[in-house]
């Protein structure tokens, strides 16, 4: 691909991610994983009914698999950035 085509594709993907609100969805998912970690500590019986099998939680990480794809979400507090 030519550099212009790559830039156009990157911009198209950024617009698509923004339209689908991917950033907001991932943030909400990360907040949910933090809640699960507290439930596991404070009320394990409740957590067993809520947390799906296969999700591994640690301090600021959540690992899970969907089909053949393994994913990991990591939360690190720090300076935020914006593409706008």
ABEGO torsion letter per residue (X at the ends): XBAAAAAAAAAAAAAAAAAAGAAAAAAAAAAAAAAAAAAAAABAAAAAAABBBGBBBBAABBBBBBEABBBBBBBBBBBBBBAX
